[in-house]
Amino acid sequence: MNFSREDLRSTLVKAGDHLLTSMNSVNVITEKSKFDYVTEKDIETERFLKQKLQTIVPGSSFLGEEDGFQFSSSPFRWIVDPLDGTTNYIHSFPIFSISTALEENGKIIFGAIYFPLLKEYFWASEGEGAYLNDKKISVSQIESLEGGLFATGFPFRAHERIDRYLASFRSVFEKASGIRRCGSAALDLCFVACGRFDGFWEDNLSPWDIAAGELIVKEAGGTVEDFFGGDNPHEKGSVICSNKKIFTDFFKTAAVTYTNYKQGR
């Protein structure tokens, strides 16, 4: 698929930098469900992105977190999170991102994620590797969970899963040197792709949380699956990723512990 990558990059940078400068002027906060928030900035940014992205790839469909699905007969579809890390944003904690993925006939062919705080633009095109701004990136080369730094998220929309999460967390905690929770799954995936984190796992996510980062990690040399071993986690809502050397152990430690958990163990 030929489209202007520079137009896409400038669009994300413009939207992200505006979000950063507007962070302390949020006026409308709506609770979509318990602890799941949307602000006027989420909505404004998604509408801006929809207009721009459908110009970059004319006739494309669009799936966004806030405005939902807009169908067309085109084989191309954008999957967009206009502000991944809304709770952080509301609290002026500047760890948030914009995530965009382009599908062709259901297959992700391009992913781009912008981190406004550090002006970092992560991107990948199928078969071309992964990049941070203009520098090629790769996952870490750690060979054991011991000494590794991992990231996860907690089920703020599904509190009934917390015991399952804590069992998984403990399983990784007992082996790793540290675990972080940034509050933006898209950024967690990028940080695995460039080697800042050695692995990441989380459940109860949406396609727009995962789609772009999924491709970026794969193109950076990592393995990305859902919690049941499928290779399209954005379709399933759970994701676990790391380099290939530790993935089997990481999967057993984090995902299998999570999926096999039984209350009262």
Salt bridges, closest charged atoms under 4 A:
ASP17 OD1 - LYS119 NZ 3.44
ASP36 OD2 - ARG157 NH1 3.46
GLU65 OE2 - LYS32 NZ 3.27
GLU66 OE1 - LYS32 NZ 3.46
ASP67 OD2 - ARG47 NE 3.64
GLU103 OE1 - ARG77 NE 2.93
GLU103 OE2 - HIS234 NE2 3.46
GLU120 OE2 - ARG196 NH2 2.62
GLU126 OE2 - LYS107 NZ 2.58
GLU128 OE1 - ARG5 NH1 3.01
ASP134 OD1 - ARG9 NH1 3.01
GLU143 OE2 - LYS245 NZ 3.67
GLU174 OE2 - ARG170 NE 3.00
ASP203 OD2 - ARG161 NH1 2.90
GLU214 OE2 - LYS218 NZ 3.47
GLU214 OE1 - HIS234 ND1 2.91
ASP249 OD1 - LYS175 NZ 3.21
